[in-house]
């Protein structure tokens, strides 16, 4: 029984790698935000190809090198997700392409750690994944199904996939109440960073453009008056709240860039 | 309560918006040519070659009239239509300078929902900003207007270009050359499977007279999809629109696809009624979608539009 369970981890890990590869290649991440080098397309596609290759190798060969690569791969993923969660950045791990856009959390770490355990446990299995599948019986299929169910439960991607299939309204068209915007703002890093600079808890103005709502607060930094502008995304938690500072200065004489002044306006 | 719209608000929001770091919208369409500079005002004095106007700010403007200038006053008219006290809007020639190439006298437009009818007089509800207007339809204009608006009953949409005559507004012609699919039609909300809507809008731009809205700003546009929360200025009425949500003082880069002229246009009003029209502009080809903007008449003329034609096709980029 234990041997069967260990053997089954090989096709299971291969299928996880294939899924991750397919998701990275077909569901791109959010291009609207500036992306770090490791989120750029060529890098993501490179990882996807490596995952696909490793998955195929797990199926066709019992080579110790492949098993070691598999352990290293999942252990690295666990460390990366853990690091993202520890730093509290609002960045998804990208494990399953654009579906892994939610910030890394405990569930993601547990999932990656369990996959690492599965890779370590199956490292010494003498057969390739295809051979294991060829002699698998009904019990083995049930075990695989149970493991897959556990993986799905631990996957934050599932909620996003369901949300995407249900709610297809683009963010530009979403009618979002102000209360949701404030809730999103108050839990953001940008708010925590500038909360002490604000001179008032009431914003001077709020307005909406496309997928962002702008919220402006009066503030003081180094005894100079400043407007603190937060751009809060209206569609959930995927994009970050951005912030800008506008120092007090008149905008007199600023050109509205709509061509020459009308002849009768007193410029 | 919508914020008081001034040019300062437009500039202030632009500064605040641009202070936030983030991706800027890429240049995705041709910038277009420089706009013209229309001039509007009240006729003080006119001769066959010179027009003197009192501008809205009280200053006096002297404009030469080009030899082949077209003057509109309930149709093609001569220089005799330029009588003192009349309201005119002048489009200069495209060669620079102020020489008048096209002059519209006492032109107006009534767009709205018919709220009542008494013989040849319609009461038209033009929305919360523009209020109600009594529209007189002379007998000679009735047949041409009925081509586009056959019912003329309470609740029907109407959009006509007319002329001011002695304190009354006389409807002369339907403002649209394409049929409105049904007099009460409201476009169904588009179901989209994709994750975003384009921020480049291609569709019809019509015009309106901002003087009737009570705003001081004369260069701008009314946009049908304004957010109704906070200080965004939305009117919260009308059907859901498939246009991206924006706010008062947001800016659009608008290009007239018929003339190639382009300019930056601030949104100064909620275009509650535009979204209810399902017609298409058929100037220089059929517009790919219905009304995306109602430009003020000066913005419309600046982009080379003919007020008596009622519309042109535009490409508008959000976030100018």
Interface residues (C-beta under 8 A of the other chain):
Chain A: X32 X33 X34 X164 X168 X169 X170 X171 X172 X173 X174 X175 X176 X177 X178 X205 X206 X207 X208 X209 X210 X213 X214 X216 X227 X229 X230 X231 X242 X243 X244 X245 X246 X251 X254 X256 X257 X258 X259 X260 X262 X263 X264 X265 X266
Chain B: X3 X7 X8 X10 X11 X12 X13 X15 X16 X17 X18 X19 X20 X21 X22 X23 X34 X35 X37 X39 X41 X55 X56 X57 X59 X61 X98 X191 X192 X193 X194 X195 X196 X197 X199 X219 X227 X228 X229 X230 X231 X232 X233 X240 X242 X244 X245 X246 X247 X248 X249 X250 X263 X264 X265 X266 X302 X318 X319 X320
